[in-house]
Amino acid sequence: MSEPITLSNHETANRTRAATATQDPNPAAKDAAERQKLIRKLVALLIVFGAVVLTLYVWSVLERHPRTDDAAARAIRSQGR
């Protein structure tokens, strides 16, 4: 069996400093990054929503006012009987 390893106070302090150094020293920067991610997602969602609304608007205009490249377009007018 192996013997347990004991550390002196100096070695323990060095390990504690190393563990503390790996932590994010500026939590405000992390909050700002999270806020930027949220803003990017909202802008992307707004762009997609705008594209859908614009597509539906153009489709409704084209349904009400159809166009053709033919020289003449004829429509049959129904007589209400």
N, C-alpha and C positions, 0 to 999 in steps of 0.2 A: 504494500500500500504506500501511497505517496503522502508526504507530510503536507499539511496546509501551508500556503504561502502567506506570510505576514508582511505587511508594508509598514515602512516607517512613516512618520507624520509628513516628512518632506515629499515622499512619493505620492501619498494620498492628496496632498495639496496640489501637486502638479497635474494629477489626473482630474481633479475638480476644476482647475483652471482650463484645461483642455476641453472638458465637457461644456463649460460655460462659453468658451470661445466659439463653439460650433453652433450655438443658438443664435437666432436672428437678433442683432444688436439694436435694430430700429423697427419696432412694431408698427410705427406710423407709416412706414414705407409699405408694409404688408397690407395695411388697411387701404392705402391709396391704390395699390395694385388690384385689390378686390373690387374697389369702386370702379376702376377703369374696365375691368372685366364685365361688370354689370352694365356700364354705359355702352360698351361694345355690343353686348347682347341686345340691349334695348334698341340701339340704332339698327342693327341687323333685322330685328323683328319689325321695326317701323318701315324699313325698305321693302321687306316682303309684303307687308300689309298694304303699302302704297301700290305696289305692282299688281296685287290682286284687285284692288279697287279700280285702278286705271284700266285693267283688262276688262272688268265687268262693265265699266262705263263705255269703252270703245265698242264692246260687243253689243250693248243696248242701242247705241247710235247706229251701228251698221244694220241692226234688225229693223229699226224704224225707217231708215233711209238707205235702201240697198242701191248699189252702183253696179254698172256693167261696162265692159269695153265694147260691146256691140254698138252698131250704128243706131239701132232703135230698140227700145224696150217697150213691150206692150203689157198692159195690165187689163184684166177683165174686171169691169165694174159690175158688181152684183146689184141687181135690182130687188129691193125688198118686196117680196110678194107674200 
